[in-house]
Amino acid sequence: MIVHRFEHDIAGRPYQIEVTLVGNRWRAQLRRLAGMSTSLMPFYGTTPEEAADLLTRWLVLAHSRQTPQAVRSAGSA
């Protein structure tokens, strides 16, 4: 099995993405580490880079939506 690995720093947190071939497309998912949740859905692309990029963009979007809410919550405490 061929595994492509990508590392990104998103919102100050390191992420490791693994991409594997499934049928005729590539599946990107977060690398499973001890104590880490595995509930995040995989992202698919026609190339390893495309699949990893889709997951990376989703993580960036998720962090950008989370950050303003966390700031508002902390400010009201």
mmCIF file of the N, C-alpha and C atoms, coordinates in Angstrom:
data_MODEL
# 
_entry.id   MODEL 
# 
loop_
_atom_site.group_PDB 
_atom_site.id 
_atom_site.type_symbol 
_atom_site.label_atom_id 
_atom_site.label_alt_id 
_atom_site.label_comp_id 
_atom_site.label_asym_id 
_atom_site.label_entity_id 
_atom_site.label_seq_id 
_atom_site.pdbx_PDB_ins_code 
_atom_site.Cartn_x 
_atom_site.Cartn_y 
_atom_site.Cartn_z 
_atom_site.occupancy 
_atom_site.B_iso_or_equiv 
_atom_site.pdbx_formal_charge 
_atom_site.auth_seq_id 
_atom_site.auth_comp_id 
_atom_site.auth_asym_id 
_atom_site.auth_atom_id 
_atom_site.pdbx_PDB_model_num 
ATOM 1   N N  . MET A 1 1  ? 0.836   -1.179 0.000  1.00 0.00 ? 1  MET A N  1 
ATOM 2   C CA . MET A 1 1  ? 0.000   0.000  0.000  1.00 0.00 ? 1  MET A CA 1 
ATOM 3   C C  . MET A 1 1  ? 0.883   1.245  0.000  1.00 0.00 ? 1  MET A C  1 
ATOM 4   N N  . ILE A 1 2  ? 0.579   2.151  -0.895 1.00 0.00 ? 2  ILE A N  1 
ATOM 5   C CA . ILE A 1 2  ? 1.313   3.412  -0.978 1.00 0.00 ? 2  ILE A CA 1 
ATOM 6   C C  . ILE A 1 2  ? 0.611   4.431  -0.088 1.00 0.00 ? 2  ILE A C  1 
ATOM 7   N N  . VAL A 1 3  ? 1.376   5.089  0.777  1.00 0.00 ? 3  VAL A N  1 
ATOM 8   C CA . VAL A 1 3  ? 0.844   6.111  1.665  1.00 0.00 ? 3  VAL A CA 1 
ATOM 9   C C  . VAL A 1 3  ? 1.639   7.392  1.460  1.00 0.00 ? 3  VAL A C  1 
ATOM 10  N N  . HIS A 1 4  ? 0.924   8.463  1.132  1.00 0.00 ? 4  HIS A N  1 
ATOM 11  C CA . HIS A 1 4  ? 1.539   9.789  1.035  1.00 0.00 ? 4  HIS A CA 1 
ATOM 12  C C  . HIS A 1 4  ? 1.253   10.505 2.344  1.00 0.00 ? 4  HIS A C  1 
ATOM 13  N N  . ARG A 1 5  ? 2.234   11.208 2.867  1.00 0.00 ? 5  ARG A N  1 
ATOM 14  C CA . ARG A 1 5  ? 2.061   11.927 4.126  1.00 0.00 ? 5  ARG A CA 1 
ATOM 15  C C  . ARG A 1 5  ? 2.337   13.413 3.911  1.00 0.00 ? 5  ARG A C  1 
ATOM 16  N N  . PHE A 1 6  ? 1.474   14.219 4.498  1.00 0.00 ? 6  PHE A N  1 
ATOM 17  C CA . PHE A 1 6  ? 1.592   15.668 4.423  1.00 0.00 ? 6  PHE A CA 1 
ATOM 18  C C  . PHE A 1 6  ? 1.501   16.208 5.843  1.00 0.00 ? 6  PHE A C  1 
ATOM 19  N N  . GLU A 1 7  ? 2.268   17.253 6.131  1.00 0.00 ? 7  GLU A N  1 
ATOM 20  C CA . GLU A 1 7  ? 2.211   17.896 7.444  1.00 0.00 ? 7  GLU A CA 1 
ATOM 21  C C  . GLU A 1 7  ? 1.888   19.376 7.255  1.00 0.00 ? 7  GLU A C  1 
ATOM 22  N N  . HIS A 1 8  ? 0.942   19.859 8.058  1.00 0.00 ? 8  HIS A N  1 
ATOM 23  C CA . HIS A 1 8  ? 0.542   21.261 7.989  1.00 0.00 ? 8  HIS A CA 1 
ATOM 24  C C  . HIS A 1 8  ? 0.375   21.805 9.395  1.00 0.00 ? 8  HIS A C  1 
ATOM 25  N N  . ASP A 1 9  ? 0.697   23.074 9.562  1.00 0.00 ? 9  ASP A N  1 
ATOM 26  C CA . ASP A 1 9  ? 0.454   23.767 10.812 1.00 0.00 ? 9  ASP A CA 1 
ATOM 27  C C  . ASP A 1 9  ? -0.757  24.654 10.575 1.00 0.00 ? 9  ASP A C  1 
ATOM 28  N N  . ILE A 1 10 ? -1.857  24.363 11.266 1.00 0.00 ? 10 ILE A N  1 
ATOM 29  C CA . ILE A 1 10 ? -3.096  25.102 11.070 1.00 0.00 ? 10 ILE A CA 1 
ATOM 30  C C  . ILE A 1 10 ? -3.524  25.664 12.418 1.00 0.00 ? 10 ILE A C  1 
ATOM 31  N N  . ALA A 1 11 ? -3.680  26.959 12.471 1.00 0.00 ? 11 ALA A N  1 
ATOM 32  C CA . ALA A 1 11 ? -4.079  27.647 13.704 1.00 0.00 ? 11 ALA A CA 1 
ATOM 33  C C  . ALA A 1 11 ? -3.158  27.284 14.863 1.00 0.00 ? 11 ALA A C  1 
ATOM 34  N N  . GLY A 1 12 ? -1.867  27.146 14.575 1.00 0.00 ? 12 GLY A N  1 
ATOM 35  C CA . GLY A 1 12 ? -0.892  26.857 15.618 1.00 0.00 ? 12 GLY A CA 1 
ATOM 36  C C  . GLY A 1 12 ? -0.846  25.408 16.067 1.00 0.00 ? 12 GLY A C  1 
ATOM 37  N N  . ARG A 1 13 ? -1.551  24.546 15.377 1.00 0.00 ? 13 ARG A N  1 
ATOM 38  C CA . ARG A 1 13 ? -1.561  23.127 15.743 1.00 0.00 ? 13 ARG A CA 1 
ATOM 39  C C  . ARG A 1 13 ? -1.013  22.293 14.582 1.00 0.00 ? 13 ARG A C  1 
ATOM 40  N N  . PRO A 1 14 ? -0.171  21.315 14.873 1.00 0.00 ? 14 PRO A N  1 
ATOM 41  C CA . PRO A 1 14 ? 0.352   20.459 13.802 1.00 0.00 ? 14 PRO A CA 1 
ATOM 42  C C  . PRO A 1 14 ? -0.658  19.381 13.404 1.00 0.00 ? 14 PRO A C  1 
ATOM 43  N N  . TYR A 1 15 ? -0.808  19.174 12.114 1.00 0.00 ? 15 TYR A N  1 
ATOM 44  C CA . TYR A 1 15 ? -1.676  18.124 11.598 1.00 0.00 ? 15 TYR A CA 1 
ATOM 45  C C  . TYR A 1 15 ? -0.874  17.242 10.654 1.00 0.00 ? 15 TYR A C  1 
ATOM 46  N N  . GLN A 1 16 ? -1.056  15.952 10.763 1.00 0.00 ? 16 GLN A N  1 
ATOM 47  C CA . GLN A 1 16 ? -0.436  14.990 9.858  1.00 0.00 ? 16 GLN A CA 1 
ATOM 48  C C  . GLN A 1 16 ? -1.549  14.319 9.067  1.00 0.00 ? 16 GLN A C  1 
ATOM 49  N N  . ILE A 1 17 ? -1.451  14.421 7.752  1.00 0.00 ? 17 ILE A N  1 
ATOM 50  C CA . ILE A 1 17 ? -2.462  13.871 6.856  1.00 0.00 ? 17 ILE A CA 1 
ATOM 51  C C  . ILE A 1 17 ? -1.858  12.693 6.114  1.00 0.00 ? 17 ILE A C  1 
ATOM 52  N N  . GLU A 1 18 ? -2.602  11.600 6.060  1.00 0.00 ? 18 GLU A N  1 
ATOM 53  C CA . GLU A 1 18 ? -2.197  10.429 5.287  1.00 0.00 ? 18 GLU A CA 1 
ATOM 54  C C  . GLU A 1 18 ? -3.166  10.256 4.133  1.00 0.00 ? 18 GLU A C  1 
ATOM 55  N N  . VAL A 1 19 ? -2.615  9.958  2.960  1.00 0.00 ? 19 VAL A N  1 
ATOM 56  C CA . VAL A 1 19 ? -3.429  9.777  1.766  1.00 0.00 ? 19 VAL A CA 1 
ATOM 57  C C  . VAL A 1 19 ? -3.120  8.404  1.175  1.00 0.00 ? 19 VAL A C  1 
ATOM 58  N N  . THR A 1 20 ? -4.179  7.624  0.935  1.00 0.00 ? 20 THR A N  1 
ATOM 59  C CA . THR A 1 20 ? -4.026  6.283  0.376  1.00 0.00 ? 20 THR A CA 1 
ATOM 60  C C  . THR A 1 20 ? -4.957  6.117  -0.830 1.00 0.00 ? 20 THR A C  1 
ATOM 61  N N  . LEU A 1 21 ? -4.575  5.223  -1.705 1.00 0.00 ? 21 LEU A N  1 
ATOM 62  C CA . LEU A 1 21 ? -5.371  4.934  -2.896 1.00 0.00 ? 21 LEU A CA 1 
ATOM 63  C C  . LEU A 1 21 ? -6.495  3.973  -2.529 1.00 0.00 ? 21 LEU A C  1 
ATOM 64  N N  . VAL A 1 22 ? -7.727  4.360  -2.886 1.00 0.00 ? 22 VAL A N  1 
ATOM 65  C CA . VAL A 1 22 ? -8.907  3.523  -2.651 1.00 0.00 ? 22 VAL A CA 1 
ATOM 66  C C  . VAL A 1 22 ? -9.629  3.416  -3.985 1.00 0.00 ? 22 VAL A C  1 
ATOM 67  N N  . GLY A 1 23 ? -9.549  2.264  -4.594 1.00 0.00 ? 23 GLY A N  1 
ATOM 68  C CA . GLY A 1 23 ? -10.144 2.115  -5.922 1.00 0.00 ? 23 GLY A CA 1 
ATOM 69  C C  . GLY A 1 23 ? -9.412  2.986  -6.915 1.00 0.00 ? 23 GLY A C  1 
ATOM 70  N N  . ASN A 1 24 ? -10.139 3.947  -7.503 1.00 0.00 ? 24 ASN A N  1 
ATOM 71  C CA . ASN A 1 24 ? -9.520  4.835  -8.494 1.00 0.00 ? 24 ASN A CA 1 
ATOM 72  C C  . ASN A 1 24 ? -9.392  6.277  -7.997 1.00 0.00 ? 24 ASN A C  1 
ATOM 73  N N  . ARG A 1 25 ? -9.480  6.478  -6.674 1.00 0.00 ? 25 ARG A N  1 
ATOM 74  C CA . ARG A 1 25 ? -9.323  7.822  -6.122 1.00 0.00 ? 25 ARG A CA 1 
ATOM 75  C C  . ARG A 1 25 ? -8.508  7.767  -4.833 1.00 0.00 ? 25 ARG A C  1 
ATOM 76  N N  . TRP A 1 26 ? -8.056  8.926  -4.399 1.00 0.00 ? 26 TRP A N  1 
ATOM 77  C CA . TRP A 1 26 ? -7.194  9.036  -3.224 1.00 0.00 ? 26 TRP A CA 1 
ATOM 78  C C  . TRP A 1 26 ? -8.001  9.521  -2.035 1.00 0.00 ? 26 TRP A C  1 
ATOM 79  N N  . ARG A 1 27 ? -7.780  8.899  -0.883 1.00 0.00 ? 27 ARG A N  1 
ATOM 80  C CA . ARG A 1 27 ? -8.498  9.252  0.344  1.00 0.00 ? 27 ARG A CA 1 
ATOM 81  C C  . ARG A 1 27 ? -7.525  9.882  1.331  1.00 0.00 ? 27 ARG A C  1 
ATOM 82  N N  . ALA A 1 28 ? -7.870  11.097 1.781  1.00 0.00 ? 28 ALA A N  1 
ATOM 83  C CA . ALA A 1 28 ? -7.061  11.803 2.784  1.00 0.00 ? 28 ALA A CA 1 
ATOM 84  C C  . ALA A 1 28 ? -7.786  11.764 4.120  1.00 0.00 ? 28 ALA A C  1 
ATOM 85  N N  . GLN A 1 29 ? -7.029  11.483 5.153  1.00 0.00 ? 29 GLN A N  1 
ATOM 86  C CA . GLN A 1 29 ? -7.571  11.516 6.503  1.00 0.00 ? 29 GLN A CA 1 
ATOM 87  C C  . GLN A 1 29 ? -6.450  11.875 7.459  1.00 0.00 ? 29 GLN A C  1 
ATOM 88  N N  . LEU A 1 30 ? -6.836  12.342 8.640  1.00 0.00 ? 30 LEU A N  1 
ATOM 89  C CA . LEU A 1 30 ? -5.824  12.654 9.632  1.00 0.00 ? 30 LEU A CA 1 
ATOM 90  C C  . LEU A 1 30 ? -5.147  11.380 10.078 1.00 0.00 ? 30 LEU A C  1 
ATOM 91  N N  . ARG A 1 31 ? -3.843  11.474 10.279 1.00 0.00 ? 31 ARG A N  1 
ATOM 92  C CA . ARG A 1 31 ? -3.093  10.315 10.770 1.00 0.00 ? 31 ARG A CA 1 
ATOM 93  C C  . ARG A 1 31 ? -3.575  9.998  12.176 1.00 0.00 ? 31 ARG A C  1 
ATOM 94  N N  . ARG A 1 32 ? -3.833  8.752  12.413 1.00 0.00 ? 32 ARG A N  1 
ATOM 95  C CA . ARG A 1 32 ? -4.342  8.333  13.710 1.00 0.00 ? 32 ARG A CA 1 
ATOM 96  C C  . ARG A 1 32 ? -3.199  8.192  14.696 1.00 0.00 ? 32 ARG A C  1 
ATOM 97  N N  . LEU A 1 33 ? -3.282  8.983  15.753 1.00 0.00 ? 33 LEU A N  1 
ATOM 98  C CA . LEU A 1 33 ? -2.276  8.958  16.805 1.00 0.00 ? 33 LEU A CA 1 
ATOM 99  C C  . LEU A 1 33 ? -2.943  8.503  18.099 1.00 0.00 ? 33 LEU A C  1 
ATOM 100 N N  . ALA A 1 34 ? -2.171  8.001  19.009 1.00 0.00 ? 34 ALA A N  1 
ATOM 101 C CA . ALA A 1 34 ? -2.712  7.544  20.287 1.00 0.00 ? 34 ALA A CA 1 
ATOM 102 C C  . ALA A 1 34 ? -3.470  8.667  20.984 1.00 0.00 ? 34 ALA A C  1 
ATOM 103 N N  . GLY A 1 35 ? -4.671  8.371  21.437 1.00 0.00 ? 35 GLY A N  1 
ATOM 104 C CA . GLY A 1 35 ? -5.479  9.336  22.157 1.00 0.00 ? 35 GLY A CA 1 
ATOM 105 C C  . GLY A 1 35 ? -6.190  10.349 21.286 1.00 0.00 ? 35 GLY A C  1 
ATOM 106 N N  . MET A 1 36 ? -6.126  10.181 19.979 1.00 0.00 ? 36 MET A N  1 
ATOM 107 C CA . MET A 1 36 ? -6.730  11.147 19.062 1.00 0.00 ? 36 MET A CA 1 
ATOM 108 C C  . MET A 1 36 ? -8.044  10.600 18.512 1.00 0.00 ? 36 MET A C  1 
ATOM 109 N N  . SER A 1 37 ? -9.040  11.463 18.406 1.00 0.00 ? 37 SER A N  1 
ATOM 110 C CA . SER A 1 37 ? -10.327 11.076 17.850 1.00 0.00 ? 37 SER A CA 1 
ATOM 111 C C  . SER A 1 37 ? -10.164 10.677 16.377 1.00 0.00 ? 37 SER A C  1 
ATOM 112 N N  . THR A 1 38 ? -10.931 9.699  15.945 1.00 0.00 ? 38 THR A N  1 
ATOM 113 C CA . THR A 1 38 ? -10.867 9.245  14.552 1.00 0.00 ? 38 THR A CA 1 
ATOM 114 C C  . THR A 1 38 ? -12.193 9.480  13.834 1.00 0.00 ? 38 THR A C  1 
ATOM 115 N N  . SER A 1 39 ? -13.000 10.401 14.341 1.00 0.00 ? 39 SER A N  1 
ATOM 116 C CA . SER A 1 39 ? -14.339 10.584 13.799 1.00 0.00 ? 39 SER A CA 1 
ATOM 117 C C  . SER A 1 39 ? -14.398 11.509 12.584 1.00 0.00 ? 39 SER A C  1 
ATOM 118 N N  . LEU A 1 40 ? -13.317 12.166 12.220 1.00 0.00 ? 40 LEU A N  1 
ATOM 119 C CA . LEU A 1 40 ? -13.334 13.074 11.083 1.00 0.00 ? 40 LEU A CA 1 
ATOM 120 C C  . LEU A 1 40 ? -13.474 12.295 9.785  1.00 0.00 ? 40 LEU A C  1 
ATOM 121 N N  . MET A 1 41 ? -14.410 12.732 8.929  1.00 0.00 ? 41 MET A N  1 
ATOM 122 C CA . MET A 1 41 ? -14.635 12.033 7.672  1.00 0.00 ? 41 MET A CA 1 
ATOM 123 C C  . MET A 1 41 ? -13.441 12.200 6.727  1.00 0.00 ? 41 MET A C  1 
ATOM 124 N N  . PRO A 1 42 ? -13.230 11.228 5.841  1.00 0.00 ? 42 PRO A N  1 
ATOM 125 C CA . PRO A 1 42 ? -12.141 11.350 4.868  1.00 0.00 ? 42 PRO A CA 1 
ATOM 126 C C  . PRO A 1 42 ? -12.542 12.272 3.717  1.00 0.00 ? 42 PRO A C  1 
ATOM 127 N N  . PHE A 1 43 ? -11.551 12.786 3.015  1.00 0.00 ? 43 PHE A N  1 
ATOM 128 C CA . PHE A 1 43 ? -11.769 13.604 1.835  1.00 0.00 ? 43 PHE A CA 1 
ATOM 129 C C  . PHE A 1 43 ? -11.137 12.900 0.648  1.00 0.00 ? 43 PHE A C  1 
ATOM 130 N N  . TYR A 1 44 ? -11.791 12.954 -0.510 1.00 0.00 ? 44 TYR A N  1 
ATOM 131 C CA . TYR A 1 44 ? -11.339 12.221 -1.684 1.00 0.00 ? 44 TYR A CA 1 
ATOM 132 C C  . TYR A 1 44 ? -10.951 13.176 -2.804 1.00 0.00 ? 44 TYR A C  1 
ATOM 133 N N  . GLY A 1 45 ? -9.938  12.772 -3.584 1.00 0.00 ? 45 GLY A N  1 
ATOM 134 C CA . GLY A 1 45 ? -9.500  13.554 -4.730 1.00 0.00 ? 45 GLY A CA 1 
ATOM 135 C C  . GLY A 1 45 ? -8.936  12.652 -5.806 1.00 0.00 ? 45 GLY A C  1 
ATOM 136 N N  . THR A 1 46 ? -8.633  13.238 -6.965 1.00 0.00 ? 46 THR A N  1 
ATOM 137 C CA . THR A 1 46 ? -8.084  12.462 -8.075 1.00 0.00 ? 46 THR A CA 1 
ATOM 138 C C  . THR A 1 46 ? -6.578  12.262 -7.954 1.00 0.00 ? 46 THR A C  1 
ATOM 139 N N  . THR A 1 47 ? -5.935  13.080 -7.095 1.00 0.00 ? 47 THR A N  1 
ATOM 140 C CA . THR A 1 47 ? -4.501  12.941 -6.824 1.00 0.00 ? 47 THR A CA 1 
ATOM 141 C C  . THR A 1 47 ? -4.298  13.005 -5.307 1.00 0.00 ? 47 THR A C  1 
ATOM 142 N N  . PRO A 1 48 ? -3.168  12.508 -4.815 1.00 0.00 ? 48 PRO A N  1 
ATOM 143 C CA . PRO A 1 48 ? -2.901  12.626 -3.380 1.00 0.00 ? 48 PRO A CA 1 
ATOM 144 C C  . PRO A 1 48 ? -2.894  14.084 -2.913 1.00 0.00 ? 48 PRO A C  1 
ATOM 145 N N  . GLU A 1 49 ? -2.329  14.960 -3.721 1.00 0.00 ? 49 GLU A N  1 
ATOM 146 C CA . GLU A 1 49 ? -2.236  16.368 -3.366 1.00 0.00 ? 49 GLU A CA 1 
ATOM 147 C C  . GLU A 1 49 ? -3.615  17.013 -3.275 1.00 0.00 ? 49 GLU A C  1 
ATOM 148 N N  . GLU A 1 50 ? -4.500  16.672 -4.224 1.00 0.00 ? 50 GLU A N  1 
ATOM 149 C CA . GLU A 1 50 ? -5.854  17.230 -4.215 1.00 0.00 ? 50 GLU A CA 1 
ATOM 150 C C  . GLU A 1 50 ? -6.623  16.774 -2.981 1.00 0.00 ? 50 GLU A C  1 
ATOM 151 N N  . ALA A 1 51 ? -6.541  15.511 -2.648 1.00 0.00 ? 51 ALA A N  1 
ATOM 152 C CA . ALA A 1 51 ? -7.244  14.987 -1.471 1.00 0.00 ? 51 ALA A CA 1 
ATOM 153 C C  . ALA A 1 51 ? -6.728  15.660 -0.198 1.00 0.00 ? 51 ALA A C  1 
ATOM 154 N N  . ALA A 1 52 ? -5.409  15.769 -0.058 1.00 0.00 ? 52 ALA A N  1 
ATOM 155 C CA . ALA A 1 52 ? -4.827  16.414 1.117  1.00 0.00 ? 52 ALA A CA 1 
ATOM 156 C C  . ALA A 1 52 ? -5.208  17.886 1.168  1.00 0.00 ? 52 ALA A C  1 
ATOM 157 N N  . ASP A 1 53 ? -5.254  18.552 0.020  1.00 0.00 ? 53 ASP A N  1 
ATOM 158 C CA . ASP A 1 53 ? -5.614  19.967 -0.025 1.00 0.00 ? 53 ASP A CA 1 
ATOM 159 C C  . ASP A 1 53 ? -7.063  20.177 0.406  1.00 0.00 ? 53 ASP A C  1 
ATOM 160 N N  . LEU A 1 54 ? -7.964  19.299 -0.002 1.00 0.00 ? 54 LEU A N  1 
ATOM 161 C CA . LEU A 1 54 ? -9.368  19.417 0.407  1.00 0.00 ? 54 LEU A CA 1 
ATOM 162 C C  . LEU A 1 54 ? -9.506  19.296 1.925  1.00 0.00 ? 54 LEU A C  1 
ATOM 163 N N  . LEU A 1 55 ? -8.814  18.340 2.513  1.00 0.00 ? 55 LEU A N  1 
ATOM 164 C CA . LEU A 1 55 ? -8.853  18.174 3.970  1.00 0.00 ? 55 LEU A CA 1 
ATOM 165 C C  . LEU A 1 55 ? -8.216  19.377 4.667  1.00 0.00 ? 55 LEU A C  1 
ATOM 166 N N  . THR A 1 56 ? -7.102  19.852 4.150  1.00 0.00 ? 56 THR A N  1 
ATOM 167 C CA . THR A 1 56 ? -6.423  21.006 4.741  1.00 0.00 ? 56 THR A CA 1 
ATOM 168 C C  . THR A 1 56 ? -7.319  22.238 4.703  1.00 0.00 ? 56 THR A C  1 
ATOM 169 N N  . ARG A 1 57 ? -7.966  22.485 3.574  1.00 0.00 ? 57 ARG A N  1 
ATOM 170 C CA . ARG A 1 57 ? -8.855  23.650 3.458  1.00 0.00 ? 57 ARG A CA 1 
ATOM 171 C C  . ARG A 1 57 ? -10.029 23.541 4.431  1.00 0.00 ? 57 ARG A C  1 
ATOM 172 N N  . TRP A 1 58 ? -10.551 22.335 4.616  1.00 0.00 ? 58 TRP A N  1 
ATOM 173 C CA . TRP A 1 58 ? -11.650 22.145 5.564  1.00 0.00 ? 58 TRP A CA 1 
ATOM 174 C C  . TRP A 1 58 ? -11.184 22.444 6.992  1.00 0.00 ? 58 TRP A C  1 
ATOM 175 N N  . LEU A 1 59 ? -9.993  21.983 7.351  1.00 0.00 ? 59 LEU A N  1 
ATOM 176 C CA . LEU A 1 59 ? -9.458  22.239 8.686  1.00 0.00 ? 59 LEU A CA 1 
ATOM 177 C C  . LEU A 1 59 ? -9.252  23.740 8.924  1.00 0.00 ? 59 LEU A C  1 
ATOM 178 N N  . VAL A 1 60 ? -8.735  24.443 7.924  1.00 0.00 ? 60 VAL A N  1 
ATOM 179 C CA . VAL A 1 60 ? -8.545  25.892 8.032  1.00 0.00 ? 60 VAL A CA 1 
ATOM 180 C C  . VAL A 1 60 ? -9.900  26.568 8.241  1.00 0.00 ? 60 VAL A C  1 
ATOM 181 N N  . LEU A 1 61 ? -10.899 26.178 7.463  1.00 0.00 ? 61 LEU A N  1 
ATOM 182 C CA . LEU A 1 61 ? -12.238 26.750 7.600  1.00 0.00 ? 61 LEU A CA 1 
ATOM 183 C C  . LEU A 1 61 ? -12.822 26.455 8.979  1.00 0.00 ? 61 LEU A C  1 
ATOM 184 N N  . ALA A 1 62 ? -12.681 25.231 9.443  1.00 0.00 ? 62 ALA A N  1 
ATOM 185 C CA . ALA A 1 62 ? -13.205 24.861 10.757 1.00 0.00 ? 62 ALA A CA 1 
ATOM 186 C C  . ALA A 1 62 ? -12.548 25.678 11.860 1.00 0.00 ? 62 ALA A C  1 
ATOM 187 N N  . HIS A 1 63 ? -11.248 25.887 11.780 1.00 0.00 ? 63 HIS A N  1 
ATOM 188 C CA . HIS A 1 63 ? -10.548 26.686 12.789 1.00 0.00 ? 63 HIS A CA 1 
ATOM 189 C C  . HIS A 1 63 ? -10.936 28.157 12.703 1.00 0.00 ? 63 HIS A C  1 
ATOM 190 N N  . SER A 1 64 ? -11.164 28.674 11.510 1.00 0.00 ? 64 SER A N  1 
ATOM 191 C CA . SER A 1 64 ? -11.524 30.088 11.375 1.00 0.00 ? 64 SER A CA 1 
ATOM 192 C C  . SER A 1 64 ? -12.914 30.346 11.944 1.00 0.00 ? 64 SER A C  1 
ATOM 193 N N  . ARG A 1 65 ? -13.795 29.383 11.862 1.00 0.00 ? 65 ARG A N  1 
ATOM 194 C CA . ARG A 1 65 ? -15.139 29.546 12.430 1.00 0.00 ? 65 ARG A CA 1 
ATOM 195 C C  . ARG A 1 65 ? -15.130 29.333 13.936 1.00 0.00 ? 65 ARG A C  1 
ATOM 196 N N  . GLN A 1 66 ? -14.228 28.520 14.423 1.00 0.00 ? 66 GLN A N  1 
ATOM 197 C CA . GLN A 1 66 ? -14.148 28.219 15.849 1.00 0.00 ? 66 GLN A CA 1 
ATOM 198 C C  . GLN A 1 66 ? -13.523 29.368 16.622 1.00 0.00 ? 66 GLN A C  1 
ATOM 199 N N  . THR A 1 67 ? -12.522 30.011 16.066 1.00 0.00 ? 67 THR A N  1 
ATOM 200 C CA . THR A 1 67 ? -11.762 31.038 16.775 1.00 0.00 ? 67 THR A CA 1 
ATOM 201 C C  . THR A 1 67 ? -12.619 32.226 17.209 1.00 0.00 ? 67 THR A C  1 
ATOM 202 N N  . PRO A 1 68 ? -13.437 32.859 16.355 1.00 0.00 ? 68 PRO A N  1 
ATOM 203 C CA . PRO A 1 68 ? -14.249 33.994 16.811 1.00 0.00 ? 68 PRO A CA 1 
ATOM 204 C C  . PRO A 1 68 ? -15.220 33.601 17.928 1.00 0.00 ? 68 PRO A C  1 
ATOM 205 N N  . GLN A 1 69 ? -15.790 32.432 17.846 1.00 0.00 ? 69 GLN A N  1 
ATOM 206 C CA . GLN A 1 69 ? -16.715 31.965 18.877 1.00 0.00 ? 69 GLN A CA 1 
ATOM 207 C C  . GLN A 1 69 ? -15.990 31.778 20.207 1.00 0.00 ? 69 GLN A C  1 
ATOM 208 N N  . ALA A 1 70 ? -14.802 31.214 20.170 1.00 0.00 ? 70 ALA A N  1 
ATOM 209 C CA . ALA A 1 70 ? -14.018 31.002 21.397 1.00 0.00 ? 70 ALA A CA 1 
ATOM 210 C C  . ALA A 1 70 ? -13.646 32.341 22.025 1.00 0.00 ? 70 ALA A C  1 
ATOM 211 N N  . VAL A 1 71 ? -13.344 33.354 21.210 1.00 0.00 ? 71 VAL A N  1 
ATOM 212 C CA . VAL A 1 71 ? -12.991 34.671 21.730 1.00 0.00 ? 71 VAL A CA 1 
ATOM 213 C C  . VAL A 1 71 ? -14.206 35.305 22.408 1.00 0.00 ? 71 VAL A C  1 
ATOM 214 N N  . ARG A 1 72 ? -15.395 35.195 21.776 1.00 0.00 ? 72 ARG A N  1 
ATOM 215 C CA . ARG A 1 72 ? -16.608 35.754 22.381 1.00 0.00 ? 72 ARG A CA 1 
ATOM 216 C C  . ARG A 1 72 ? -16.929 35.074 23.703 1.00 0.00 ? 72 ARG A C  1 
ATOM 217 N N  . SER A 1 73 ? -16.766 33.751 23.747 1.00 0.00 ? 73 SER A N  1 
ATOM 218 C CA . SER A 1 73 ? -17.050 32.995 24.968 1.00 0.00 ? 73 SER A CA 1 
ATOM 219 C C  . SER A 1 73 ? -16.100 33.402 26.078 1.00 0.00 ? 73 SER A C  1 
ATOM 220 N N  . ALA A 1 74 ? -14.830 33.557 25.770 1.00 0.00 ? 74 ALA A N  1 
ATOM 221 C CA . ALA A 1 74 ? -13.833 33.928 26.785 1.00 0.00 ? 74 ALA A CA 1 
ATOM 222 C C  . ALA A 1 74 ? -14.066 35.349 27.278 1.00 0.00 ? 74 ALA A C  1 
ATOM 223 N N  . GLY A 1 75 ? -14.525 36.237 26.396 1.00 0.00 ? 75 GLY A N  1 
ATOM 224 C CA . GLY A 1 75 ? -14.753 37.618 26.775 1.00 0.00 ? 75 GLY A CA 1 
ATOM 225 C C  . GLY A 1 75 ? -15.954 37.805 27.688 1.00 0.00 ? 75 GLY A C  1 
ATOM 226 N N  . SER A 1 76 ? -16.915 36.886 27.619 1.00 0.00 ? 76 SER A N  1 
ATOM 227 C CA . SER A 1 76 ? -18.111 37.011 28.448 1.00 0.00 ? 76 SER A CA 1 
ATOM 228 C C  . SER A 1 76 ? -17.959 36.348 29.794 1.00 0.00 ? 76 SER A C  1 
ATOM 229 N N  . ALA A 1 77 ? -16.841 35.684 30.047 1.00 0.00 ? 77 ALA A N  1 
ATOM 230 C CA . ALA A 1 77 ? -16.655 34.977 31.320 1.00 0.00 ? 77 ALA A CA 1 
ATOM 231 C C  . ALA A 1 77 ? -16.217 35.894 32.426 1.00 0.00 ? 77 ALA A C  1 
# 
